[in-house]
Amino acid sequence: MAEVSDRPLRADARRNREKVLRAAQEAFAEHGMGVPLDEIAGRAGVGPGTVYRHFPTKEALFEAVVAARMQDLITAARAGAHAADPGEAFFGFLALLADEAGVKRDLSDALVAPPAVATSLRTDLRAALEVLLTRAQQAGAVRDGIRVDDLFALLKGLMAALVETADDARDRLIAVVVDGLRAPR
């Protein structure tokens, strides 16, 4: 995320920016995109004006927070592309996504409301997931006919559901999606 200005930040401004990012990371993880900026400012111990100086919109702040999380997911998906067991790599990545979405509402918002995440990150995640999907299908672990767009639609629905679901139902919902993706025996 680029700074509002191209000038280097003073030490106190840099500290404030880091405090805002940490507070936003916690707040978005707990509440998703719906958290008010005033709450983030309060958590960071700064005024709302400080937040706006560093991040002109809530969307800009959200993008800064989720960009690192998305990059971690892209790295994990790419690492799975070289796994000896493509099915295990594919379903392991889905489990990672489900775990992340269950405890961090911002990930669900990032995938459900794509304009909040840089196009390049969405494109990279889609490409990495397509490789996992294709390899798992070629290995006979995932049913034929599923496309990456289908998978994203399922994941968006699943993540939205996980945010609103009690813990005891989470595993059942994930199992239904996973079982639906598995190749018929």
URNOR-V973078 format. One line per field, one symbol per residue. psi: psi as a letter, one per 20 degrees, with the letter a starting at -180 (. if undefined). A space follows every 50 residues. Layout:
# URNOR-V973078
psi: ???
This chain:
# URNOR-V973078
psi: pqqhqiqqqrghhgggghggggghggghhgiaiipqhhgggghikrrhhg ghhhohrhhgggghgigggghgggggghhhijqhnhghgghhghgggggg hhinhhgghhhhmhiipphhggggggghhhggggghghijhpqqiprhhg ghgggggghhhhhjqqhiighggghggghhhqqq.
